[in-house]
Amino acid sequence: MVQKIGLMGGTFDPPHIGHTILAEGARLSLNLDKVWWMPNQIPPHKEKKSDTSDEERIEMVERVCEMSSSFTCNLIEFERKGPSYTVDTLLALKKRYANVEFYFIIGGDSVDTLHTWHEINTIKELVTFAWMKRPGSSGVPKVNVNMVSIESPPVDISSSYIRESIKNGTFNSFFVPDCVASYIKENKLYE
């Protein structure tokens, strides 16, 4: 029997309710067996903008994954050196899990930039993209890929906004799950 697994990649610095809504929305819309949260080790498209360690980001993701038996933290991107290219991750996953159908879960903003992803022509042969509309995004990729939409209300929250609000003393703790808010507070992250 083929399993259906959703993949959530990102820095998750910190993971927020937009991520959880996207993950659970994909699971419900596509009848996924699991959603694997895969924190990047070295994101190729982003410059690290906080002092949060890899261990702290992983701990926050693991706490989020404890919220649902359908969520799993997968550290495959920490098994290799160098940038965390999606194509390398997908090739490794396909090799390990031959009987799994993978859905790469993204927000609408990522749809707009899919054509810039490293080796997108290989990626599109390995995965179906599951996307959720995000305010300000077209939702129309500039490259031909297999895509399905996620039925879930869009949430326009970003990790960078959360980090900045903590720094400025205007943090709204409802933007992150309680388990993440308490971890941020306990460890004085982003201050």
N, C-alpha and C positions, 0 to 999 in steps of 0.2 A: 504494500500500500504506500502510495506517495504522500509524504508529509508536505504541508504548505507552511513555510516559515517566512515571516516578515523580518527584514533587516533594517535596523535603525542605526545609521552611522553618524558620528558627530563628535565635537569636542566635549559637549555636555558640561559646560563650564559657567554656570551650573545647569543641571537638567531642570526643566520647569514644566508647568502645566500644559504649555503648548506641545511639548514633547509627549507627555502622557496622553493627552487627548488625541494626538496624531497616531500614536502606537495603538491605543485601544480602538480608535475609530477604524484603523486598517484591519485590526484583528476581527472586529465585528462585521465590517463591510465585506471582507474577502473570505470570511470563515477560516482564518488562519489557525493552525494548531498552536503556534508559539510566535512571539516576537523577541528576537535577539537584539539587545542593545549592545552596540560595538563602539566603545570609546576609541577615538583616534589616538595613536601615540604621537605621530608627527603629521598634522594635517598639511597636505601639500598646497592648499589654496588659501590658508590663513596664517597670519603671523600670531604667535602666542601673545595674548593681551592681558594676561593676569599672572600672578605669582603662584597660582594653585598648582600643586604637584600632581603628577600622574596618579599617585596613590589616593590623593584627596578626591580627584575626579572619579576614579574607579569606585571609591567608597560611596560617593553620592549616587552613582548609577546602581550599585548593588542594593542600596537602600530603596531606591525606586522600584527595582525588580522584586523586592520583598512584598510590594503592595499587591502583586498579582501573580498567581501561579502560572499565568500565561507569559510572563516576562522572564527573560534570562539575560544575565550579563555575559557576553562572550568577548574574551580578551585576545582574539586571534591577531589583531593588529599590533599587539605587544610582543608577538612571537618572532617578529623579524625587525631588522634594522632599517633605517631610512624612512622616507615619507610613506604615509599610509594611503597608497593609491587603491581606490576601489577595485580596479581591475585585478590587482594582485590578491586582494582579499577574496573576491568572487572565484578566481581560479583555484585558490586553496580550498575554499568551501566546497566547490563542485567536485574536487578530487576526493575530499573526505566523505561527502554525503551525496552519493550518487542518486539516491531515491528521494531527494528533496526538491521541491519546486520553490525557488526563492523569489520573493517580492521585495524590491528595495524601496523603502518608504521615504518619501521626500515631501517637502512643502513646495508650494507653487513658485517660490523664489528660486529654488534649485532647478525647476523645470526650465526657467528662462536661461540658465547657464549650462545645461546638459551638454551642449555642443562644445564646450571648453574642457570637459572632463578628459583626463588622460586616457587614451585608447578607448574612447566611447564606442567605436565600431565593434570592438571585442566585447565590451560590457553589454551592449544591447543584445548580443547573442546568448548571454548567460543569465539574464534576469528580466523580469517584468517590473517596470516602475509603477509604484502605487503612490499617487500624489493627492494632496489636499490643497485646495485653493487657499491662497494667502493674499490679503489685501495688497494691491499694487503689483501683483504678478499677472502675466498674461495667461499662464497655464498652457501655452502653446510652445512646444519645443522646436528649436531650429534644426533638429536632427530627427530622423525617423526612428522611433523606439517603440517598443510595446509598452503601452500605458493603460492603467485602469484608475478611475477616480475613487476616492474615499468619501463615503457619505458621512460627513462630520462637520460641525460648525467650525469655521476658521477662527484661529486665535492669533492675534498679532502681538506676540511677546517674544523678545529675544534675550538671550543670555547676556549680551553686551549691555542691554538696557538694565537688566537686573544688577549686574556688576556696578554699573555707574550709579544706580539708585542707592546701593549700599554705601558706596564711597561718599555720596552726597548726603546720606542720612535720611533719605526719602523712601527707603525700601518698604514695599508692600509685600508682606510675607505670604499673602494668598496667591502670589504668582508662582510659587514653588510648592511641591508637596510638603506636608508637615515634617516628614523625615529629613528632607533636604534643608528646610528652614532651620531646624534644630541643629543640624550638622554645621551649617554656615555660622550660626551663632556661637556654638560651642568652640569652634576652631578659629573664630574671628576672620573668616575668609572675606576677601575683597575690600577690607577696610582701608 
